[in-house]
Amino acid sequence: MKVAQNRALPADRLAEIALVGTRLARLRIARHMTQADAAVRAGLSRNTAYRIEKGDAGLAIGQVLRYLEAIAPGKSLLALLQEDDPAVAALEASERRQRTRRLTREEQDKLDF
C-alpha cells in the first residue's frame, strides 16, 4: 500500500521539509544554475529536483544531500539552513526593493489617475 508521505507527518515537520527545499532553490538560483543542470550533476531526474525544492516528504535524505552537493560542493545541510552563503546574500541584496521616484506629470497623465 502506498503511503502519502505528506499526510503522514505533522505540520511542523512538513514546514521544515519545505524550508529545506526553499533554501536549496534559493541557493541554486543564487549560483546561477538551472534546476535541470543541478539534477544532472546530482544524478537525479529534473522531476525529483522539482520535488526536492517543493518540499516533498516522500524523498530519501540521500537524494536531498546529493542535490545539495551538486549545487554547492562541500556545503553541509546545517550550513544550508543557516543560509550563510555569499551568493544567497548577493541574491537577497539584488531582490531588495530599490528607492522609487515620483512619477512625472506626463507619466501620471498616461496612467490616468
C-alpha positions in Angstrom: 0.0 0.0 0.0 1.3 3.4 -1.0 1.5 6.0 1.8 1.1 9.7 1.2 4.2 10.9 3.0 3.0 14.5 3.2 -0.1 13.3 5.1 1.9 11.1 7.5 3.9 13.9 9.0 2.9 16.6 11.4 2.5 20.1 10.0 5.7 21.4 11.7 7.8 18.7 10.1 6.3 19.4 6.7 7.2 23.1 7.2 10.8 22.0 7.9 11.0 20.0 4.8 9.5 22.9 2.8 12.2 25.2 4.3 15.0 22.9 3.2 13.5 22.9 -0.3 13.2 26.6 -0.4 16.7 27.1 0.8 18.0 24.7 -1.9 16.1 26.5 -4.6 17.4 29.9 -3.5 21.0 28.6 -3.3 20.6 27.1 -6.8 19.3 30.4 -8.2 21.9 32.4 -6.4 24.6 30.3 -8.0 23.0 30.8 -11.5 22.3 27.1 -12.0 19.2 25.7 -13.7 17.1 23.0 -12.0 17.9 20.6 -14.9 21.7 21.2 -14.6 21.6 20.7 -10.8 19.6 17.5 -11.3 22.0 16.1 -13.9 25.0 16.9 -11.6 23.3 15.1 -8.8 22.3 12.1 -10.9 18.6 12.8 -10.4 15.7 13.5 -12.7 14.5 17.1 -13.1 11.2 16.0 -11.6 13.0 14.8 -8.5 14.8 18.1 -8.2 11.4 19.8 -8.5 10.0 17.6 -5.8 13.0 18.4 -3.5 12.6 22.1 -4.0 8.9 21.9 -3.3 9.5 20.0 0.0 8.1 16.6 -0.9 8.4 14.4 2.2 8.5 11.2 0.2 12.1 11.6 -1.0 15.1 10.0 0.6 17.5 12.2 2.5 20.3 10.9 0.3 18.7 12.5 -2.7 18.4 15.8 -0.9 22.1 15.6 0.1 23.2 14.7 -3.4 21.2 17.7 -4.8 22.9 20.0 -2.2 26.3 18.6 -3.2 25.6 19.2 -6.9 24.7 22.8 -6.2 27.3 23.6 -3.5 30.1 21.0 -3.2 31.2 20.6 0.3 28.4 22.6 1.9 26.7 20.9 4.8 22.9 20.7 5.4 23.5 22.8 8.6 25.2 25.5 6.6 22.3 25.5 4.1 19.9 26.0 6.9 22.0 28.8 8.3 21.9 30.5 4.9 25.3 32.0 5.2 26.3 31.5 1.6 27.7 34.8 0.0 25.8 34.0 -3.3 22.5 33.9 -1.4 23.4 37.2 0.3 24.0 38.8 -3.0 20.7 37.5 -4.4 18.9 39.0 -1.4 20.6 42.3 -1.9 19.5 42.4 -5.5 15.9 41.5 -4.6 15.6 44.3 -2.1 13.3 47.0 -3.3 15.1 50.0 -4.7 14.0 53.5 -3.8 11.3 54.7 -6.1 10.9 58.1 -7.6 7.8 60.1 -8.1 6.0 59.9 -11.4 6.4 62.8 -13.7 3.2 64.7 -14.6 3.4 63.1 -18.1 3.7 59.6 -16.6 0.7 60.3 -14.3 -1.4 61.5 -17.2 -0.6 58.3 -19.1 -1.8 56.2 -16.2 -4.9 58.4 -16.0 -5.1 58.8 -12.2 
